[in-house]
Amino acid sequence: MKKDFLNYIEKEFEFSKEEMEKFEKSLSQGLKKTIRINTNKISIENFKKIASKKGWILSETNYGKNMFYIDRSSDLDIPLGNTLEHLNGYFYIQELAASSAPFFLSGDTIDTQEYIILDMSASPGGKTSSLCEYYPNSLIVANELDKKRLKTLFENTDRMGNENVIITNYDGRFFQNHSEIFDKILLDAPCSGEGTAFKTDDALKYRNIKNIKNIAKLQYKLLESALISLKVGGEIVYSTCTLNTIENEGVIEKIISEYGKCIEIIPLSSKEKFKRNWPHRENTGGFFVAKIKKIKNREIKKEKKIEKVIQNIEKLSSKTSKMIEDFFENTFGYDVREKYFFSYMGNIYMTSKSGEKLWNDLFFYKIGVQIGAINNGIFEANFFAGTLEKFKKGTLSIQEKDFSLLMQGYEIETQEKDGYYQLLVDNTPAGIGKIKNTKLKSLIPTKFVRK
């Protein structure tokens, strides 16, 4: 641990010797595990019933009705991320402080208005999926610059059933080329990571003020880009997982100095203008949040436009879309006529009709949730199509032990007729399976098979 970091904290925040001791000790302590229940797929009440059967103990937190501490006294031989409930997208493992950015943007209120919302630095997808819960009828643009992190973002948005999400691959500064297209923006900015010492000491080991100042310059550019692309009356949440004032208050102060007449800071409580999570006070990672409202526009000199990423997403023809609509109606009694369908690398994706809003403005790497593929002119559903909601027909109830075998790649003997089925475990949707010649097989993608 770098001594200069501790000296900086002590001096900058005027900590007493006693508080410094508590702070230093907290940096090497692990945190309580927290999860966010995905209420787009399962109610909190039903999830609690499942947790109780498994011996999982859930405790409430201060960040939303669906954020819980989790303590597992049994089932410990299976990592939490390998459980069936996690695979089905019933919950997301998320550090408590990190969950606060969507919490403060939404005011912890479900808003059914139709917005266009940008998550500027989205991977691995925890904040994106949280936005989908707070804004169920909105279009969420999940942007990620790092192509290596796109795969995780793809997988998590599919697992969580986020059909109202499009994924883009831009430098965040690109969005200033599209003035006033977003209603709300979440900018969880790249930072020096001082608040992640509970995971690794690398952030502190390589910390230096010169790098921090360079990072702050980038953060300002990203925040400026967000402000330009935000509609008048819209709101931005700016957050970092670091503690120093250079990357936090310093960036906010600079944006105020440049755009003070165009914005106002929205206090996050009656006592605090901003929110800073301290590890030793709240038993969370270190985190900072500020909320900004755009109250007027101004002429802004734009930077040189960044080239778009080339991709191959295509709209389906009305004939092919009708084939998919008929499949879901005839097989499951599920009405998807109000959805849009797209093809990407042979796979079929489904999104809400809001998905077309930015078709001419942004290049998409992914849109909606993957529901299947078309092979030899025939639509074939995939596993995650059966986790969206409980269908009216074509369901098959199975025991959890059998479902566990399916998730490990095994087949189950059955007397049911051939065809596609939505699997139900304890009356809860658990993906699509297919029966052929008395053999039931899960359609879980190979990458998710739990051996």
C-alpha positions in Angstrom: 0.0 0.0 0.0 1.4 3.4 -0.9 2.1 5.7 1.9 1.5 8.8 -0.2 -2.1 7.7 -0.8 -2.8 7.5 2.9 -1.0 10.8 3.5 -3.2 12.4 0.7 -6.4 11.1 2.3 -5.4 12.3 5.8 -4.5 15.7 4.6 -7.3 16.2 2.0 -10.1 15.1 4.2 -8.7 16.0 7.6 -9.1 12.6 9.1 -8.1 12.1 12.7 -5.5 9.5 13.7 -8.3 7.2 14.9 -10.3 7.5 11.6 -7.1 7.0 9.5 -6.5 3.7 11.3 -10.0 2.5 10.6 -9.7 3.6 7.0 -6.4 1.9 6.4 -7.7 -1.3 8.0 -10.8 -1.3 5.8 -8.7 -1.3 2.6 -7.5 -4.8 3.2 -10.9 -6.2 4.4 -13.3 -8.1 2.2 -16.8 -6.9 1.7 -20.2 -8.6 2.3 -21.5 -10.1 -0.9 -24.4 -8.2 -2.4 -26.8 -9.1 -5.2 -29.5 -7.3 -7.1 -32.7 -9.2 -7.8 -33.8 -8.9 -11.4 -37.4 -7.9 -11.0 -37.9 -7.9 -14.7 -37.7 -11.7 -14.5 -38.8 -12.6 -10.9 -40.5 -10.8 -8.1 -38.6 -10.2 -4.9 -41.2 -12.3 -3.0 -40.7 -15.3 -5.3 -36.9 -15.0 -5.1 -37.0 -14.9 -1.4 -38.9 -18.2 -1.4 -36.2 -19.7 -3.6 -33.5 -18.3 -1.4 -35.2 -19.6 1.8 -35.4 -23.2 0.3 -31.7 -23.0 -0.4 -30.7 -21.7 3.0 -29.6 -18.3 1.6 -30.0 -15.5 4.0 -31.0 -12.1 2.5 -30.7 -8.8 4.3 -31.9 -5.4 3.1 -29.4 -2.6 2.1 -29.8 1.2 1.8 -29.6 1.1 -2.1 -32.9 0.0 -3.5 -35.6 -2.4 -2.7 -34.0 -5.2 -4.8 -30.4 -4.9 -3.4 -29.6 -7.4 -0.7 -26.7 -8.7 1.3 -26.5 -12.5 0.8 -25.1 -15.1 3.2 -25.0 -18.7 2.1 -24.8 -21.2 4.9 -25.3 -24.1 2.5 -24.8 -24.9 -1.1 -21.3 -23.7 -0.7 -19.7 -26.2 -3.1 -21.3 -24.3 -6.0 -20.0 -20.7 -6.6 -22.8 -18.2 -6.5 -22.1 -17.3 -10.1 -22.6 -20.9 -11.1 -26.0 -21.4 -9.5 -29.1 -22.0 -11.6 -30.7 -18.8 -10.4 -27.7 -16.7 -11.6 -27.7 -18.4 -14.9 -31.3 -17.7 -15.4 -30.8 -14.0 -14.8 -32.7 -13.9 -11.5 -30.0 -11.8 -9.9 -26.8 -10.0 -10.6 -23.8 -10.1 -8.3 -23.0 -6.4 -7.7 -20.9 -4.5 -5.2 -23.2 -2.3 -3.1 -21.6 1.1 -3.8 -21.4 0.4 -7.5 -25.2 -0.1 -7.5 -25.7 3.4 -6.3 -25.2 5.1 -9.7 -28.5 3.9 -11.2 -30.1 4.3 -7.8 -29.4 8.0 -7.7 -30.2 8.6 -11.4 -33.6 7.1 -11.0 -34.3 8.3 -7.4 -35.0 4.6 -6.7 -38.3 5.0 -8.6 -39.7 2.9 -11.5 -40.3 5.3 -14.4 -42.5 3.9 -17.2 -41.9 6.9 -19.5 -40.2 6.2 -22.9 -36.7 7.7 -22.7 -33.5 7.2 -24.6 -30.8 6.6 -22.0 -27.0 6.2 -22.4 -24.8 4.1 -20.2 -21.5 5.5 -21.5 -19.1 3.0 -20.0 -21.3 -0.1 -19.7 -19.4 -3.3 -19.3 -19.8 -5.7 -17.6 -23.5 -4.7 -17.6 -24.6 -4.5 -14.0 -25.6 -0.8 -14.2 -27.1 -1.4 -17.6 -29.4 -4.2 -16.3 -30.3 -2.0 -13.4 -31.3 0.8 -15.7 -33.6 -1.7 -17.5 -35.4 -2.3 -14.2 -35.8 1.4 -13.3 -36.8 2.4 -16.9 -38.6 -0.7 -18.3 -40.1 1.2 -21.3 -37.0 3.1 -22.3 -34.3 2.4 -24.8 -30.9 1.8 -23.1 -27.7 2.4 -25.1 -25.0 0.4 -23.5 -21.7 1.7 -24.8 -18.3 0.1 -24.3 -15.0 1.2 -25.8 -13.0 -1.9 -25.0 -13.8 -4.6 -27.5 -12.4 -7.3 -25.1 -15.2 -6.3 -22.6 -18.0 -6.5 -25.1 -18.4 -10.3 -24.8 -19.2 -10.0 -21.1 -21.7 -7.2 -21.8 -23.3 -9.4 -24.5 -23.6 -12.4 -22.2 -25.0 -10.4 -19.2 -27.6 -8.5 -21.2 -28.8 -11.8 -22.7 -28.8 -13.6 -19.3 -30.7 -10.7 -17.7 -33.2 -10.6 -20.5 -32.5 -6.9 -21.4 -34.4 -6.7 -24.7 -34.6 -2.9 -24.6 -30.8 -2.5 -24.8 -28.6 -1.8 -27.8 -24.8 -2.2 -27.5 -22.4 0.2 -29.2 -18.6 0.3 -29.4 -17.5 4.0 -29.3 -15.0 6.2 -27.5 -17.4 8.1 -25.2 -16.2 11.4 -26.8 -18.0 10.3 -30.0 -21.4 11.1 -28.6 -20.8 14.9 -28.6 -21.4 14.6 -32.4 -25.1 13.8 -31.6 -26.4 16.9 -29.8 -29.4 16.4 -27.5 -30.5 12.8 -28.3 -30.5 11.4 -24.7 -32.9 12.0 -21.9 -30.7 10.6 -19.2 -27.0 9.5 -19.1 -25.0 7.4 -16.7 -21.3 8.0 -16.9 -19.4 5.6 -14.6 -16.1 7.1 -15.7 -12.8 5.2 -16.1 -10.7 6.1 -13.1 -7.7 5.4 -10.9 -9.7 2.8 -8.9 -8.6 3.8 -5.4 -11.9 2.5 -4.1 -11.3 -1.1 -5.3 -8.5 -1.9 -2.8 -10.8 -4.6 -1.3 -10.3 -6.5 -4.6 -6.6 -5.8 -5.3 -3.9 -3.5 -4.2 -2.8 -2.8 -7.8 -4.7 0.5 -7.9 -2.7 1.8 -4.9 0.6 0.1 -5.9 0.8 2.0 -9.2 -1.0 5.2 -8.1 0.6 8.5 -8.8 -0.7 12.1 -9.1 0.5 12.6 -12.7 -1.6 9.7 -13.9 -4.6 10.8 -11.8 -4.5 14.3 -13.4 -4.3 12.8 -16.9 -7.3 10.5 -16.1 -9.2 13.6 -14.8 -8.7 15.3 -18.2 -10.3 12.3 -20.0 -13.1 12.2 -17.4 -13.8 15.9 -18.1 -13.9 15.2 -21.9 -16.3 12.3 -21.4 -18.6 14.4 -19.1 -18.5 17.2 -21.6 -19.5 14.8 -24.4 -22.3 13.5 -22.2 -23.6 17.1 -21.5 -23.6 17.9 -25.2 -25.6 14.8 -26.2 -28.1 15.3 -23.3 -31.4 17.0 -24.0 -32.3 20.2 -22.1 -34.1 19.1 -18.9 -32.2 15.8 -18.9 -30.0 14.5 -16.1 -26.5 12.9 -15.8 -25.1 10.8 -13.0 -21.3 11.0 -12.9 -19.6 8.3 -10.8 -16.2 6.9 -10.2 -14.8 4.1 -8.0 -12.1 6.3 -6.7 -11.7 8.6 -3.6 -9.5 11.6 -4.5 -11.0 15.0 -5.2 -9.1 15.5 -8.5 -11.2 12.9 -10.3 -14.4 13.8 -8.5 -15.1 17.3 -7.2 -12.3 18.6 -9.5 -14.0 17.3 -12.6 -17.4 18.6 -11.5 -15.9 22.0 -10.7 -14.4 22.3 -14.1 -17.6 21.4 -15.9 -19.4 24.1 -13.7 -16.7 26.7 -14.7 -17.3 26.0 -18.4 -21.0 25.3 -18.4 -22.3 26.9 -15.2 -25.2 28.8 -16.8 -26.3 25.6 -18.6 -26.4 23.2 -15.7 -27.3 22.8 -12.1 -26.1 20.3 -9.5 -28.8 18.2 -7.9 -28.0 17.5 -4.2 -28.1 13.8 -3.4 -29.4 14.3 0.1 -30.4 17.1 2.5 -26.8 17.1 3.9 -24.7 16.3 0.9 -24.3 17.8 -2.6 -22.4 14.7 -3.7 -22.2 11.1 -2.4 -18.8 9.6 -1.4 -18.8 6.0 0.0 -16.1 5.4 2.5 -15.1 1.8 3.1 -14.6 2.2 6.8 -17.9 4.0 7.3 -20.3 2.1 5.1 -18.5 -1.2 4.5 -18.5 -0.8 0.8 -16.0 -0.1 -1.9 -14.9 3.5 -2.3 -17.3 5.4 -4.6 -18.3 8.9 -5.7 -21.5 10.1 -7.3 -22.7 13.5 -8.6 -25.9 14.3 -10.4 -26.2 17.1 -12.9 -29.3 18.6 -14.7 -29.0 20.4 -18.1 -31.2 23.5 -17.9 -30.2 25.2 -21.2 -28.1 24.7 -24.3 -25.3 26.7 -25.8 -23.2 26.7 -28.9 -20.4 24.2 -28.5 -17.4 23.6 -30.7 -17.3 19.9 -31.5 -14.2 17.8 -31.8 -13.4 15.9 -34.9 -15.9 13.1 -35.5 -14.7 9.7 -34.5 -15.2 7.0 -37.1 -18.1 4.6 -36.6 -17.6 0.9 -36.0 -18.6 -1.3 -38.9 -21.0 -4.2 -38.0 -23.5 -6.4 -39.7 -26.8 -6.1 -37.9 -29.7 -6.3 -40.3 -33.5 -5.9 -40.0 -35.5 -9.0 -40.8 -37.9 -9.0 -43.7 -41.6 -8.9 -42.9 -41.9 -12.5 -44.0 -39.2 -13.7 -41.7 -40.5 -11.6 -38.8 -44.0 -13.2 -39.4 -42.4 -16.7 -39.2 -41.0 -15.9 -35.8 -44.2 -14.3 -34.6 -46.1 -17.4 -35.6 -43.6 -19.7 -33.9 -44.0 -18.0 -30.5 -47.8 -17.7 -30.9 -48.4 -21.3 -32.0 -45.8 -22.9 -29.7 -46.1 -20.8 -26.5 -49.1 -18.5 -26.9 -46.6 -15.6 -26.6 -47.5 -12.5 -28.6 -44.3 -10.8 -30.0 -46.1 -8.8 -32.8 -45.0 -5.5 -31.1 -41.4 -6.5 -31.2 -38.6 -5.9 -33.7 -36.3 -8.6 -35.0 -32.7 -8.3 -36.2 -30.1 -10.7 -37.5 -26.4 -10.6 -36.5 -23.9 -13.3 -37.4 -26.7 -15.8 -38.0 -28.4 -15.2 -34.7 -31.8 -13.6 -34.2 -32.3 -10.8 -31.7 -35.5 -9.3 -30.3 -36.1 -5.8 -29.1 -38.9 -3.4 -28.2 -40.1 -1.0 -31.0 -38.0 1.7 -29.4 -35.0 -0.1 -30.8 -35.4 1.6 -34.1 -35.1 5.1 -32.7 -31.4 5.5 -33.2 -31.0 3.2 -36.3 -29.7 6.1 -38.4 -27.6 7.7 -35.7 -25.5 4.9 -34.2 -23.9 1.7 -35.4 -25.1 -1.2 -33.2 -22.9 -4.1 -32.1 -25.9 -5.9 -30.6 -29.5 -5.0 -30.2 -32.0 -6.6 -27.8 -31.8 -10.2 -26.5 -30.8 -13.2 -28.5 -33.8 -15.6 -28.9 -32.6 -18.0 -31.6 -31.3 -18.5 -35.1 -32.6 -19.4 -38.5 -31.2 -22.6 -40.1 -32.3 -23.8 -43.5 -35.2 -21.3 -43.5 -36.6 -22.6 -40.1 -36.5 -20.6 -36.9 -34.9 -22.4 -33.9 -35.4 -20.9 -30.5 -32.6 -20.7 -28.0 -32.4 -21.2 -24.2 -32.8 -17.5 -23.1 -36.0 -17.0 -25.1 -37.7 -19.1 -22.4 -36.5 -16.9 -19.5 -38.3 -13.7 -20.5 -41.6 -14.5 -18.9 -43.9 -17.4 -18.2 -45.7 -18.5 -21.4 -49.4 -19.4 -21.7 -48.7 -22.9 -23.2 -45.9 -25.2 -24.2 -44.5 -25.4 -20.7 -43.0 -28.3 -19.0 -42.5 -28.5 -15.2 -39.3 -30.4 -14.1 -37.6 -31.0 -10.8 -34.6 -28.9 -9.9 -32.3 -31.9 -9.8 -33.3 -32.7 -13.4 -32.8 -29.1 -14.4 -29.3 -29.2 -12.9 -28.5 -32.2 -15.0 -29.7 -30.4 -18.1 -27.5 -27.5 -17.3 -24.6 -29.8 -17.2 -25.3 -30.9 -20.7 -27.1 -34.2 -20.0 -30.3 -35.4 -21.5 -33.4 -36.5 -19.6 -35.8 -39.3 -20.5 -39.4 -38.1 -21.0 -42.7 -39.3 -22.4 -43.8 -35.9 -23.7 -44.1 -35.4 -27.4 -41.3 -33.9 -29.6 -41.0 -30.2 -29.8 -39.9 -27.0 -28.0 -40.9 -26.4 -24.3 -40.5 -23.7 -21.8 -39.0 -25.3 -18.8 -40.5 -24.4 -15.4 -38.7 -25.1 -12.0 -41.0 -24.3 -9.1 -43.4 -22.7 -11.6 -40.6 -20.2 -12.6 -39.4 -19.9 -16.2 -36.0 -21.6 -16.6 -35.2 -21.5 -20.3 -36.1 -23.4 -23.5 -35.7 -27.2 -23.9 -36.3 -29.5 -26.8 -37.6 -33.0 -26.9 -36.6 -35.4 -29.7 -37.2 -39.2 -29.5 -38.1 -39.1 -25.8 -34.9 -37.2 -24.9 -35.2 -33.7 -23.3 -32.2 -31.5 -23.9 -31.6 -28.0 -22.7 -30.8 -25.4 -25.4 -28.3 -23.7 -23.1 -25.3 -22.3 -25.1 -22.2 -24.3 -24.6 -20.4 -21.4 -22.9 -23.0 -21.5 -20.1 -22.9 -25.3 -19.5 -22.0 -26.0 -15.9 -19.9 -29.2 -15.7 
